[in-house]
Amino acid sequence: MKVIARPVGTGKTRELLYEAWSNNGQVLSLNKRAIQSKAEAYGYVDLPIIDWNDLLYGEYNKNKPLYIDNAEYVFAEYLKDTFELNLEGLNVNLED
C-alpha cells in the first residue's frame, strides 16, 4: 500500500489520482464531484470516483484497487456514522 503524506497544497491528490489511474483503480472520496473535476482536469476522464454512498450500497467495482483521498476524513466519517464517535486524532506508519 502506498501512503502519500505531505502538507496541504503539495499535490497529494494529484499523485493519488495518477496512481489510481495508472493501476486501473478507483478513488473513494467524501467529495465525489470535486475529485471528479480534478481527475478530469488532469486528463483522467475514465477514472471511477466513488463516494460514501457508493461504498455503502455496493455501487463500485470490488475487483479494482481502491485509493482513498483524504483517508483521515473518510475514516472519521465511518466512525461517526457507525459508532457515533468524534475522531480528533490519528497516526500513520510511513513504511515502504
MOMO-V653388 format. One record per residue. N is the residue number from 1. PHI is phi as a letter, one per 20 degrees, with the letter a starting at -180 (NA if undefined). D_CENTER is the distance of its C-alpha to the mean C-alpha in Angstrom with 1 decimal. Layout:
N & PHI & D_CENTER
N & PHI & D_CENTER
This chain:
1 & NA & 13.0
2 & e & 12.1
3 & d & 11.2
4 & d & 11.1
5 & c & 13.0
6 & b & 15.1
7 & f & 16.4
8 & g & 15.2
9 & n & 16.1
10 & d & 16.1
11 & n & 13.8
12 & f & 10.7
13 & f & 8.5
14 & g & 11.3
15 & f & 11.5
16 & f & 7.9
17 & f & 8.8
18 & f & 12.1
19 & g & 11.3
20 & f & 9.6
21 & f & 12.5
22 & f & 15.1
23 & d & 14.3
24 & l & 14.3
25 & d & 10.8
26 & b & 8.4
27 & d & 4.9
28 & e & 3.8
29 & b & 4.4
30 & f & 7.7
31 & c & 9.3
32 & g & 9.4
33 & f & 12.5
34 & f & 11.8
35 & f & 8.9
36 & f & 11.3
37 & f & 14.1
38 & f & 12.7
39 & g & 12.1
40 & f & 15.6
41 & f & 17.0
42 & e & 16.1
43 & n & 17.7
44 & e & 14.9
45 & f & 16.4
46 & e & 16.0
47 & f & 12.3
48 & f & 11.1
49 & d & 8.5
50 & c & 8.4
51 & c & 8.6
52 & g & 10.2
53 & f & 13.5
54 & g & 12.6
55 & f & 11.5
56 & f & 14.6
57 & e & 16.9
58 & m & 16.0
59 & e & 15.3
60 & b & 13.2
61 & e & 14.5
62 & f & 14.9
63 & e & 16.3
64 & e & 13.4
65 & g & 11.2
66 & d & 7.7
67 & d & 5.0
68 & d & 2.1
69 & e & 2.5
70 & l & 5.7
71 & g & 6.0
72 & f & 9.5
73 & f & 9.4
74 & f & 7.7
75 & f & 10.3
76 & f & 12.9
77 & f & 12.6
78 & f & 13.2
79 & f & 16.1
80 & f & 17.4
81 & f & 17.6
82 & e & 18.8
83 & d & 21.1
84 & l & 21.6
85 & d & 20.8
86 & d & 20.1
87 & f & 17.9
88 & d & 19.3
89 & a & 18.4
90 & a & 16.8
91 & c & 17.1
92 & c & 15.5
93 & e & 17.5
94 & d & 17.3
95 & d & 19.0
96 & f & 19.4
